[in-house]
Amino acid sequence: MGGQTGLQLRSIIKGSGELELSLQETDFGAPGPDEVLIRVEASPLNPSDLGLLLGPADLSTLKSAGGVTSAKVPPQFMRAMAARVDQSMPVGNEGAGTVVAAGSDPAAQALLGKRVAVLGGAMYAQYRMAKAGDVLVLPADATAADGASCFVNPLTALGMVETMRAEGHTALVHTAAASNLGQMLVKICLKDGVDLVNIVRSASQAKTLKDIGAKHVLDSTSPTFMDELVAALEATGATLAFDAIGGGKLAGQILTAMEIAATRRAGGAYSRYGSTTYKQVYIYGGLDTGPTELNRAFGMSWGLGGWLLTYFLMKAGPEKGQALRQRVADELKTTFASHYTAEISLAEALNPETIAAYNAKHTGTKYLINPNKGL
């Protein structure tokens, strides 16, 4: 039996080597006993969303015709896309909206008319079906825009601090630190008494973080950056870093500076194997998609790996995950407040000029899709 219908944004990479984006009329069904139907009113464009939405397409080839936006996928990337070729895929990790229909279970019925947030994919759509137990009820004074980004960035920032504690570190380093996520991490660390070294790429980004209370803020374009980094690491004892950039020299520079700081803190004794202090950098983003360059000037006690929110939550378990979600709800309009550059409709999300703007990934720039805007 059919239920509510509406538009859903879909992305497909064809075997012919073309990315196609379109809006498709979709039957979202009727809620089962333990389900709710959400009218989606806000969903952010996160970097993880862009990876699925646009894939490795060459955006200089973007064109729009007949309601379909397309771009060429360079042949060298098609092999990596084999698992998704010719599959039309919904997009959008998280979002918020109003429950407009609910199943017969009391827990589902209790959500009717409530504004809720959900993490589960397929959020770039007018409606989204979800299990009643999977949604987060927003505070009464919160808008859908307030709650749209209450999963990915907040839980990532909290997950970084939890990882620090679980792995025995006492302070953190964060790169591309003026982002929405970075600003949340500053607020968390201030509230929790955790020393944080923030690495940014401009004086204006440094000012943004200092204005919200960040103590250690370093500009990687400064000619004295490495000296400043070593000094900040000596002062904080940070031996764990989360790197949103990925490619280039920065991860290696952080490990080198950690080694110098650790040696100085230990009194400067020389060992051909380096200090015994373990140093870890986790890459969690890819603002630079080039190779990660390491000059191996940091001894033999170090690690470089990947970090993903999904894997962290799986390891943390449901009880810890629920506690973190509750903290986000409690501090939604303070610690975890998000700010957006623009709110766009589903149709606007397919406009080539708008795609170029939201895919630029400028620090501090964030777009929000309202699937019901203008409809």
TAFEN-V59628 format. One record per run of one state. SS is the DSSP state (helix for helix, strand for strand, loop for the rest). FROM is the first residue (numbers start at 1). LEN is the number of residues. Records with the same first field share a line. If there is no record, write none. Layout:
BEGIN
SS->FROM-LEN ; FROM-LEN
END
This chain:
BEGIN
loop->1-4 ; 14-4 ; 28-7 ; 45-2 ; 55-2 ; 66-2 ; 74-1 ; 86-3 ; 91-3 ; 103-3 ; 110-5 ; 120-5 ; 126-1 ; 135-1 ; 138-6 ; 148-4 ; 167-4 ; 176-4 ; 193-2 ; 201-2 ; 212-4 ; 220-5 ; 237-3 ; 244-2 ; 249-1 ; 266-13 ; 284-4 ; 293-9 ; 307-2 ; 317-1 ; 331-11 ; 345-1 ; 350-2 ; 359-8 ; 370-6
strand->5-9 ; 18-10 ; 35-10 ; 57-9 ; 68-6 ; 85-1 ; 89-2 ; 94-9 ; 115-5 ; 125-1 ; 127-5 ; 136-2 ; 171-5 ; 195-6 ; 216-4 ; 240-4 ; 246-3 ; 279-5 ; 288-5 ; 302-5 ; 342-3 ; 367-3
helix->47-8 ; 75-10 ; 106-4 ; 132-3 ; 144-4 ; 152-15 ; 180-13 ; 203-9 ; 225-12 ; 250-16 ; 309-8 ; 318-13 ; 346-4 ; 352-7
END
